[in-house]
Amino acid sequence: MNLGIMQQQSGDLIGAIETYRKSIDLKPDFSGTYFNLGTALEGSGDLSQAIANYQSAIQLQEPPQVPNFSSCLPCKSDQCQESLAPVLQS
């Protein structure tokens, strides 16, 4: 996952997305990777997939915890925030 973060920070969103997906294949129960994949997908403009990964990240946490989306890249779009509202309220 560190490689994905480095790729994303350097602007290589396609590489980061691929790396995060490979990481999820290896460890599908780690919420942080879904969150990071969501940020990369949102940055690339794929809001529907970003939202799906944010939802997975939230649901994998025990107990589910809501990340502070206002302090980081994810969920800057209204569509993203509206789509996550039902998950965040559950």
C-alpha positions in Angstrom: 0.0 0.0 0.0 2.9 2.4 0.6 3.8 2.2 -3.1 0.2 3.2 -3.9 0.5 6.2 -1.6 3.8 7.3 -3.2 2.3 6.9 -6.7 -0.8 8.9 -5.7 1.3 11.7 -4.1 3.4 11.9 -7.3 0.3 12.2 -9.4 0.3 8.7 -10.9 -3.3 8.0 -10.1 -3.6 5.1 -12.6 -0.6 3.4 -11.0 -1.9 4.0 -7.5 -5.3 2.6 -8.4 -3.7 -0.6 -9.8 -1.5 -0.9 -6.7 -4.4 -0.5 -4.3 -6.5 -3.0 -6.3 -3.6 -5.6 -6.1 -3.3 -4.9 -2.3 -7.0 -5.5 -1.9 -6.6 -8.8 -3.7 -4.0 -9.8 -1.2 -5.7 -8.5 1.9 -9.4 -7.8 1.2 -10.3 -7.0 4.9 -8.1 -3.9 5.4 -10.3 -0.8 5.3 -7.4 1.6 4.8 -6.7 0.3 1.3 -10.3 0.8 0.2 -10.2 4.3 1.6 -7.0 5.1 -0.3 -8.4 3.5 -3.5 -11.5 5.8 -3.0 -9.3 8.9 -2.9 -7.4 7.9 -6.0 -10.6 7.1 -7.9 -12.2 10.3 -6.8 -9.1 12.2 -7.9 -9.4 10.6 -11.3 -13.0 11.6 -11.6 -14.6 8.1 -11.1 -17.0 9.1 -8.3 -19.2 6.0 -8.5 -16.3 3.7 -7.8 -14.8 6.1 -5.2 -18.1 6.0 -3.3 -18.2 2.2 -3.4 -14.7 2.0 -2.0 -15.4 4.6 0.7 -18.5 2.5 1.7 -16.4 -0.6 1.9 -13.8 1.2 4.0 -16.5 2.3 6.5 -18.2 -1.1 6.6 -15.0 -3.0 7.2 -14.1 -1.1 10.4 -15.1 -2.6 13.7 -17.1 -0.8 14.9 -17.7 1.2 11.8 -16.1 4.6 12.2 -16.6 7.6 10.0 -13.4 9.1 8.6 -13.1 12.9 8.9 -13.7 13.5 5.2 -13.5 17.2 5.5 -9.9 17.1 6.5 -8.6 15.2 3.5 -9.0 14.8 -0.3 -12.1 12.5 -0.4 -15.6 13.5 -0.7 -15.1 17.0 -1.8 -17.9 16.6 -4.3 -21.5 17.0 -3.3 -22.4 13.8 -5.1 -19.9 11.9 -3.1 -21.1 13.3 0.2 -24.8 12.7 -0.6 -24.1 9.1 -1.7 -22.3 8.4 1.6 -24.9 10.0 3.9 -26.9 6.8 4.3 -23.8 4.7 5.2 -22.6 7.3 7.6 -25.9 7.4 9.4 -26.1 3.6 9.9 
